[in-house]
Amino acid sequence: MSDSILKSTTQNADLISTPEKLDRVAKLIAEGEFPFPNGLSPDQQVLLATEVRKRQQQRLIKFIARSVARELWQKIKRHNE
């Protein structure tokens, strides 16, 4: 393996080397602000993908909940007018 590939792989693996780093990178990827890194081991890929998926699901649930709440609030306001 060339030195540049090995260095890149090591750097990308370091991106998720602690729970805090994993959380931050997963959040950035879920928000579309950071690409999914190459050079991770299969276990690291699964771990990161799982964390990204959780955050995307949480964002979707919050979006739906806010939409429903906004619609209910508008109906209540119209009813009280």
N, C-alpha and C positions, 0 to 999 in steps of 0.2 A: 504494500500500500504506500502511495507517495506521502511525503511529509505534509503537503498541503491538505490532502484528503483526511489524513489522520488528525491534523490540527483542527480542521473544520468539524469533524465528528466529535472530538473531545470538547470543543467549544459548545456545540449544540447540546451535547449530553449535560454539560454544566448548566445550561439554561433551566433544567428541571431537577437539579441536584438536591434541592431542599424543598420542603413543603411550601415555603413562602414563595420561592422562585416558580415552582410548578403552578401555584395559584395565580401569580401575576401573569405568567406567560399564557396560561389557559384563558384568563380573562381578556388579554389583548387579542388572542386569536379569535375568541368568540365574538369580540366586537369588530373584527375585521381590520384591526390595526397592526397585525403582525402575521406573517405567513407561517404556516406549519413548517417547522424546521426539518431539514433532511439530516441523515446521518445518525438518527436515534436507533437504538436497538429495538427489536420487535416489542419487547416488554414495555420499553419507554414510550413507543408509539401508541400502544394500547392504553397505557396510563394517561398520556396526554390527551388522546382522542376522547377518552371517557370523561375527563375533566372539562374539556371544551364542550362536549355534548351536554353535560349537566348545566353549564352556564347558559348555553343557548336555550335549553328547555326552560330555565328559570326566567330568562329574558322574555320568552314567548308567553309564559304564564302571566308575568307581570303586565305585559302589553294587553293581553286579553282581559285581565281583571280590570285594568284601567279603562279599557273601552266599555266594558259592561257597566262599571261604576259611573262613567260619564253619561252613558245613555240613560241609566236609571235616574241620575241627578237631573238631567234635562226633562225627563218625564214628570218628575216630582215638581220641578219649577213650573212647567206648563200647567199642571193640574192645580197648583196653588194660585195661579194668576186669575 
